[in-house]
Amino acid sequence: MRIAVIVITFIVLGIYDASAQYGYGGGYNRNRMGSSMMGQAGPSGPKEEPPTAAEIADERIPEYVAEFKLDPFETEVLRTYLEEHFNKIMALQKEKGKDAETMRKDFERMQNDFKSNLRSILTEEEVEKLITMDFSQSAVRKRKKERDN
C-alpha cells in the first residue's frame, strides 16, 4: 500500500511538472518567447550551461593569434590571462549585495589589471584593439576575409 501511494505521488508530480513546463496541449500552445527558447533548451534535455572561462578563451584564441601573429609562448600566456580575466568577471557577476557603483569600480580595476598583463606580450595599440574586438559572426568573417586578401 505504501509503495502504491509513493508511485501515485510521483506520477501526479510528473504530470504536474509536464503541464507546467509545456502548458496544456503537450507543448503546442507556446507563445513566441517559448518557441524562441526551444533552441536553447529542448523539452528532452536540461538547460544548457553557460560556457566556462576556458571555453570562452579557447573560442577566441584563434582569432587573437591570427590578428596579432602570436607565437606559441605568447598564445599560452594570453590564454592564461584570458581565463583568469573571464573567471574574475564571472565571479563578479555572481556576487550579490554589491551596489552598481562598487561593481563598476571592481570591473574597471579588473579591466586595468587585464590590460596591464596584456602589455607584457602586446603593444599598447594591440591591447586596445584586443579589448574592443567584436566576436559577432559577421565581424569574425570580415577579419578572416581581410587576412586572406
C-alpha positions in Angstrom: 0.0 0.0 0.0 2.8 2.4 0.9 4.6 1.8 -2.4 1.4 2.4 -4.3 1.0 5.8 -2.6 4.6 6.7 -3.5 4.2 5.7 -7.1 0.9 7.6 -7.5 2.6 10.7 -5.9 5.4 10.5 -8.4 3.0 10.1 -11.3 0.9 13.1 -10.2 4.0 15.2 -9.7 5.3 14.2 -13.1 2.1 15.2 -14.8 2.0 18.5 -12.9 5.6 19.2 -13.9 4.9 18.3 -17.5 1.8 20.5 -17.7 3.7 23.4 -16.0 6.6 23.1 -18.4 4.7 22.6 -21.7 1.3 24.0 -20.8 -2.0 22.3 -21.7 -1.8 20.7 -25.1 1.6 19.0 -24.8 3.7 21.9 -25.8 1.7 23.1 -28.8 0.3 26.1 -27.0 3.6 28.0 -26.9 3.9 31.8 -27.0 6.5 33.4 -29.1 9.0 33.6 -26.2 8.7 29.9 -25.6 9.2 28.9 -29.2 12.3 31.1 -29.4 13.8 29.3 -26.4 13.5 25.9 -28.0 16.9 26.1 -29.5 18.5 26.8 -26.1 16.8 24.1 -24.0 14.7 21.4 -25.7 11.9 19.6 -23.9 14.0 16.4 -23.6 17.1 17.9 -22.1 18.3 20.2 -19.3 19.1 23.8 -19.9 22.5 24.3 -21.4 25.2 25.5 -19.0 26.9 28.9 -19.8 30.4 28.5 -21.2 33.3 28.4 -18.8 36.2 30.8 -18.9 38.4 28.2 -20.5 35.8 27.6 -23.2 35.5 31.3 -24.0 39.3 31.7 -24.1 39.6 28.6 -26.4 36.9 30.1 -28.7 38.7 33.4 -29.0 42.3 32.4 -29.1 42.4 31.5 -32.8 41.2 35.0 -33.7 43.7 36.7 -31.4 46.6 34.5 -32.8 45.7 35.3 -36.4 45.1 39.0 -35.7 48.2 39.6 -33.6 50.5 36.9 -35.1 51.3 35.4 -31.7 53.9 32.7 -31.2 53.1 29.6 -29.2 54.5 31.1 -26.0 52.5 34.3 -26.3 49.5 32.3 -27.2 49.7 30.3 -23.9 50.3 33.4 -21.9 47.3 35.1 -23.5 45.2 32.0 -22.8 46.1 32.2 -19.1 45.4 35.9 -18.9 42.0 35.4 -20.7 40.9 32.6 -18.5 41.9 34.5 -15.3 40.1 37.6 -16.5 36.9 35.8 -17.6 36.8 33.9 -14.2 37.0 37.1 -12.3 34.2 38.7 -14.4 32.0 35.6 -13.9 32.7 35.8 -10.1 31.8 39.5 -10.1 28.6 38.8 -11.9 27.6 36.2 -9.4 28.2 38.4 -6.4 25.1 39.6 -4.6 24.7 42.6 -2.4 27.1 44.9 -4.2 25.7 48.2 -5.4 26.2 49.2 -9.1 28.9 51.7 -8.3 31.1 49.2 -6.4 30.6 46.6 -9.2 31.6 49.2 -11.8 34.7 50.1 -9.9 35.6 46.4 -9.4 35.1 45.8 -13.1 37.3 48.8 -14.0 40.1 47.6 -11.7 39.9 44.1 -13.3 40.0 45.6 -16.7 43.0 47.7 -15.8 44.8 44.6 -14.4 44.0 42.7 -17.5 45.3 45.5 -19.8 48.5 45.6 -17.6 49.0 41.9 -18.1 48.4 42.1 -21.8 51.1 44.8 -22.2 53.7 42.0 -21.4 53.0 40.4 -24.8 51.3 43.1 -26.9 51.8 46.7 -27.8 49.5 49.4 -26.4 47.7 49.7 -29.7 47.2 45.9 -29.8 45.9 45.8 -26.2 43.3 48.4 -27.1 42.4 46.5 -30.3 42.1 43.2 -28.3 39.9 44.8 -25.7 37.5 46.2 -28.3 37.4 43.2 -30.7 34.0 42.2 -31.9 33.3 38.5 -31.9 30.0 38.5 -33.8 29.9 36.1 -36.7 30.0 38.9 -39.2 33.0 40.6 -37.6 34.9 37.3 -37.5 34.1 36.6 -41.2 35.2 40.2 -42.1 38.6 39.9 -40.3 39.2 36.5 -41.9 38.4 37.9 -45.4 40.8 40.8 -44.8 43.5 38.5 -43.7 43.1 36.2 -46.7 43.4 39.1 -49.1 
